Amino acid sequence: MNAVDVDTAVDVIMISTLAAAWLAAGLLSDGLQTAATAHQLRRRAGLVTGLIVAGLAVFIAVPLVATMLPGVQSAPTAALLPAVPGLLVVTATVRRLGRVRRGAGAFATAPLTPIPPGLRAAAAHPLLAAPLQITGLAALIGLPIAAGLVTLPIGESAGVAGFAVIGVALAIAGIGVRAALRHSRLAPLVLTPIDRERIPAGVR
């Protein structure tokens, strides 16, 4: 195996690890609101947090490893794709995930307590799962770049890139719409008890 093959193998391993961490975090975060108890929700939120930390660690490791290897590495270029949604994860998702963990932790003395509607709605917020899933999708798309498979002629690459951009945009839109619809189904459950408290006694 020559140096080019070794570099390509290292690039693929790094981007595969990056994609695996973010895809696993997105998949697990998608089931946060389905947790039956506060203990289960807190445990799932903790696992998602750990996967986010792992994904960020791989982000940092990619350029560091690339500088230690001879030749031109494609992994740093491939890692740029999930960098933008990854920034959204750091600025928005991590904060919301922390709120969910603290909310579930408030029931530490009664871990089998059913999840309140407000906490369940918070666990299903679009800014929690959607950025993780989009980051995982972007990292997965970076695999062909890391493997050196995106080497089409300029004329053909423009057309293929256009179709790829449209496909990715549709996938991102689908993830966002799905997350918004799921949150909208749970949000009324939070407002219902409040509306009932505003109804005067004896009025139906």
NORMOWO-V98068 format. One record per residue. RES is the residue in three letters. OMEGA is omega in degrees with one decimal (* if undefined). Layout:
res=RES omega=OMEGA
res=RES omega=OMEGA
This chain:
res=MET omega=-177.8
res=ASN omega=-175.4
res=ALA omega=-179.4
res=VAL omega=178.9
res=ASP omega=178.3
res=VAL omega=178.9
res=ASP omega=179.9
res=THR omega=179.5
res=ALA omega=179.0
res=VAL omega=178.3
res=ASP omega=-178.9
res=VAL omega=179.4
res=ILE omega=-178.4
res=MET omega=-178.5
res=ILE omega=176.0
res=SER omega=177.4
res=THR omega=177.8
res=LEU omega=-179.8
res=ALA omega=-178.8
res=ALA omega=-179.2
res=ALA omega=-177.1
res=TRP omega=177.2
res=LEU omega=177.8
res=ALA omega=178.1
res=ALA omega=178.6
res=GLY omega=179.9
res=LEU omega=-179.1
res=LEU omega=179.3
res=SER omega=179.4
res=ASP omega=-179.3
res=GLY omega=-179.5
res=LEU omega=-175.1
res=GLN omega=179.0
res=THR omega=179.1
res=ALA omega=-176.1
res=ALA omega=-176.2
res=THR omega=178.7
res=ALA omega=179.0
res=HIS omega=179.9
res=GLN omega=178.5
res=LEU omega=-179.7
res=ARG omega=179.1
res=ARG omega=178.6
res=ARG omega=179.1
res=ALA omega=177.1
res=GLY omega=177.8
res=LEU omega=177.7
res=VAL omega=178.1
res=THR omega=178.2
res=GLY omega=178.5
res=LEU omega=176.0
res=ILE omega=177.8
res=VAL omega=178.3
res=ALA omega=178.4
res=GLY omega=178.0
res=LEU omega=178.4
res=ALA omega=178.1
res=VAL omega=175.1
res=PHE omega=-177.7
res=ILE omega=-176.1
res=ALA omega=-175.0
res=VAL omega=179.6
res=PRO omega=178.8
res=LEU omega=178.2
res=VAL omega=-179.2
res=ALA omega=-179.9
res=THR omega=-178.6
res=MET omega=-179.1
res=LEU omega=177.3
res=PRO omega=177.8
res=GLY omega=-179.5
res=VAL omega=-179.0
res=GLN omega=178.3
res=SER omega=-178.5
res=ALA omega=178.6
res=PRO omega=177.3
res=THR omega=179.5
res=ALA omega=-178.6
res=ALA omega=178.2
res=LEU omega=-178.1
res=LEU omega=178.4
res=PRO omega=-176.7
res=ALA omega=-177.7
res=VAL omega=175.6
res=PRO omega=176.1
res=GLY omega=176.2
res=LEU omega=176.8
res=LEU omega=176.5
res=VAL omega=-177.4
res=VAL omega=-174.4
res=THR omega=-174.6
res=ALA omega=-173.5
res=THR omega=-177.6
res=VAL omega=179.7
res=ARG omega=179.5
res=ARG omega=178.2
res=LEU omega=176.2
res=GLY omega=177.5
res=ARG omega=179.4
res=VAL omega=179.2
res=ARG omega=179.7
res=ARG omega=178.5
res=GLY omega=177.8
res=ALA omega=179.3
res=GLY omega=178.1
res=ALA omega=179.5
res=PHE omega=-177.5
res=ALA omega=179.6
res=THR omega=177.8
res=ALA omega=-172.5
res=PRO omega=-179.5
res=LEU omega=178.8
res=THR omega=175.4
res=PRO omega=-177.4
res=ILE omega=176.4
res=PRO omega=-179.6
res=PRO omega=-179.3
res=GLY omega=180.0
res=LEU omega=177.7
res=ARG omega=177.6
res=ALA omega=178.1
res=ALA omega=179.6
res=ALA omega=-179.6
res=ALA omega=-177.6
res=HIS omega=-177.9
res=PRO omega=-178.9
res=LEU omega=177.6
res=LEU omega=-175.7
res=ALA omega=-173.2
res=ALA omega=179.9
res=PRO omega=178.3
res=LEU omega=-179.2
res=GLN omega=178.3
res=ILE omega=177.1
res=THR omega=177.5
res=GLY omega=177.5
res=LEU omega=179.9
res=ALA omega=177.9
res=ALA omega=178.6
res=LEU omega=177.9
res=ILE omega=179.3
res=GLY omega=-179.2
res=LEU omega=177.8
res=PRO omega=177.5
res=ILE omega=179.8
res=ALA omega=-178.9
res=ALA omega=179.5
res=GLY omega=-178.7
res=LEU omega=-180.0
res=VAL omega=-179.1
res=THR omega=179.8
res=LEU omega=173.7
res=PRO omega=-173.7
res=ILE omega=-178.7
res=GLY omega=-178.5
res=GLU omega=-176.6
res=SER omega=179.8
res=ALA omega=179.5
res=GLY omega=178.8
res=VAL omega=179.1
res=ALA omega=178.9
res=GLY omega=177.6
res=PHE omega=179.5
res=ALA omega=179.7
res=VAL omega=178.9
res=ILE omega=179.3
res=GLY omega=179.4
res=VAL omega=179.3
res=ALA omega=178.7
res=LEU omega=179.3
res=ALA omega=178.8
res=ILE omega=178.2
res=ALA omega=178.6
res=GLY omega=177.9
res=ILE omega=-179.1
res=GLY omega=-179.9
res=VAL omega=179.3
res=ARG omega=179.7
res=ALA omega=-180.0
res=ALA omega=179.4
res=LEU omega=179.4
res=ARG omega=179.0
res=HIS omega=-179.6
res=SER omega=177.5
res=ARG omega=-177.8
res=LEU omega=-177.2
res=ALA omega=178.8
res=PRO omega=178.6
res=LEU omega=178.3
res=VAL omega=-175.7
res=LEU omega=-176.6
res=THR omega=178.4
res=PRO omega=-180.0
res=ILE omega=179.5
res=ASP omega=-179.9
res=ARG omega=179.6
res=GLU omega=-178.5
res=ARG omega=-179.8
res=ILE omega=179.8
res=PRO omega=179.7
res=ALA omega=177.7
res=GLY omega=180.0
res=VAL omega=-179.8
res=ARG omega=*
